[in-house]
Amino acid sequence: MDLLKFVVTGLLVAMGAGVLGTAVVGLVEVIRAYLDPARRDVITHRNWRENLRHMLH
């Protein structure tokens, strides 16, 4: 029973870290796009949503 609880907790922590990592990467990309005007027109709203969808799946 303790082993099962340990495995479930580990999975939840890993999932949380994955979601957090994805959010941080997305945020960094947005910040870099704002700082670099040449990249700003490349990253559209639709493109950002698609990239996020690809990262999550």
DRENLODO-746431 format. One record per residue (C-alpha): x, y, z. Coordinates in Angstrom, 2 decimals. Example, Ala and Ser with C-alpha at 12.3 -4.5 7.8 and 13.67 -1.06 7.14 Angstrom:
REM residues 2
x	y	z
12.30	-4.50	7.80;
13.67	-1.06	7.14;
***
This chain:
REM residues 57
x	y	z
0.00	0.00	0.00;
2.83	2.38	0.87;
4.57	1.52	-2.41;
1.40	2.37	-4.37;
1.09	5.71	-2.56;
4.76	6.44	-3.32;
4.33	5.64	-7.04;
1.15	7.76	-7.34;
2.83	10.69	-5.57;
5.85	10.37	-7.86;
3.61	10.41	-10.95;
1.72	13.48	-9.74;
4.97	15.33	-9.01;
6.35	14.39	-12.45;
3.16	15.57	-14.15;
3.22	18.83	-12.20;
6.87	19.40	-13.11;
6.07	18.70	-16.78;
3.22	21.21	-16.83;
5.36	23.78	-15.01;
8.23	23.20	-17.45;
5.92	23.69	-20.43;
4.57	26.92	-18.93;
8.09	28.25	-18.30;
9.22	27.41	-21.86;
6.12	29.12	-23.28;
6.70	32.19	-21.13;
10.36	32.41	-22.17;
9.35	32.19	-25.85;
6.80	34.99	-25.42;
9.32	37.21	-23.61;
11.96	36.55	-26.29;
9.42	37.39	-28.99;
8.64	40.74	-27.31;
12.33	41.56	-26.88;
13.17	40.65	-30.50;
10.95	42.60	-32.95;
12.15	40.44	-35.86;
10.67	37.36	-34.23;
7.51	39.08	-33.06;
5.70	38.88	-36.40;
6.72	35.23	-36.74;
4.95	34.19	-33.54;
1.24	34.74	-34.11;
-1.49	33.87	-31.62;
-2.55	30.84	-33.67;
1.04	29.68	-33.99;
1.57	30.00	-30.22;
-1.59	27.97	-29.51;
-0.50	25.25	-31.94;
2.96	25.10	-30.40;
1.43	24.74	-26.95;
-0.86	21.98	-28.23;
2.14	20.13	-29.70;
4.06	20.44	-26.43;
1.15	19.11	-24.39;
0.49	16.07	-26.62;
***
